[in-house]
Amino acid sequence: MDLASRLESLLTLAEEIGVDVRAEPMGGEGGGLCRLKGRTILFVDTAADVATRYDRTVAAMAGMPELNDRYLVPEVRQDIEHYLTHR
């Protein structure tokens, strides 16, 4: 599975668990998760390449307990587990 498909899978899951996903240009290296007025928001930097967007999204979502009981594409699950063990 290519990175663009992995990213799309992860963003879809984020929306399914109630995260607001906002894709905006942020200079090519931005993006991440924040809480604003009680809402969880994931910013995705549209100025960044796919690898950077994916890496930032994995890092932002890796610690979310909501992912434990959800189906993740095996490659995405592996990337999240790798991030958690090597950060």
C-alpha positions as MATLAB code, in Angstrom:
seq = 'MDLASRLESLLTLAEEIGVDVRAEPMGGEGGGLCRLKGRTILFVDTAADVATRYDRTVAAMAGMPELNDRYLVPEVRQDIEHYLTHR';
ca = [
       0.000    0.000    0.000;
       1.488    3.369   -0.988;
       1.861    6.289    1.430;
      -0.991    8.305   -0.055;
      -3.373    5.383    0.558;
      -2.047    4.897    4.084;
      -2.535    8.591    4.793;
      -6.085    8.529    3.432;
      -6.882    5.487    5.564;
      -5.578    7.200    8.691;
      -7.419   10.452    7.979;
     -10.664    8.571    7.413;
     -10.202    6.797   10.722;
      -9.486   10.100   12.460;
     -12.816   11.451   11.256;
     -14.596    8.246   12.300;
     -13.382    8.622   15.887;
     -14.479   12.252   16.042;
     -11.323   14.152   15.152;
     -11.825   17.230   12.983;
      -9.383   17.001   10.080;
      -8.289   20.300    8.556;
      -6.068   20.301    5.499;
      -4.347   23.664    5.114;
      -1.026   24.952    3.765;
       1.363   25.437    6.682;
       4.729   25.944    5.061;
       5.629   22.332    4.338;
       6.651   21.151    7.795;
       3.605   21.801    9.957;
       0.663   19.794   11.043;
      -0.301   17.953   14.161;
      -2.991   17.399   16.729;
      -4.426   19.975   19.106;
      -7.453   20.582   21.300;
      -9.419   23.736   20.671;
     -12.618   24.629   22.512;
     -13.105   21.021   23.558;
     -12.609   19.601   20.056;
      -9.702   17.510   18.849;
      -8.339   18.882   15.582;
      -5.771   17.311   13.286;
      -4.065   19.812   11.015;
      -2.608   18.340    7.829;
      -0.082   20.531    6.019;
      -1.022   20.510    2.335;
       2.276   22.232    1.484;
       4.227   19.208    2.754;
       5.032   16.132    0.696;
       3.039   12.958    1.279;
       5.762   11.346    3.401;
       5.879   14.321    5.765;
       2.087   14.521    6.006;
       1.909   10.806    6.769;
       4.712   10.901    9.342;
       3.121   13.870   11.145;
      -0.288   12.193   11.134;
       1.118    8.924   12.501;
       2.948   10.830   15.228;
      -0.162   12.815   16.117;
      -2.469    9.823   16.328;
      -0.126    7.152   17.683;
      -1.045    7.614   21.332;
      -4.796    7.840   20.858;
      -6.504    5.092   22.880;
      -9.429    5.096   20.439;
      -7.195    3.319   17.917;
      -6.740    0.256   20.115;
     -10.164   -1.183   19.310;
     -10.391   -0.054   15.691;
      -9.398   -1.837   12.530;
      -6.298   -0.329   10.970;
      -4.812   -1.364    7.675;
      -1.913   -3.655    8.691;
       0.726   -1.312    7.238;
      -0.701    1.625    9.185;
      -0.910   -0.399   12.420;
       2.721   -1.423   11.924;
       3.804    2.191   11.316;
       2.019    3.354   14.479;
       3.549    0.562   16.552;
       6.975    1.358   15.110;
       6.534    5.032   16.019;
       5.494    4.159   19.590;
       8.479    1.865   20.160;
      11.102    4.117   18.529;
      10.220    7.650   19.503;
];
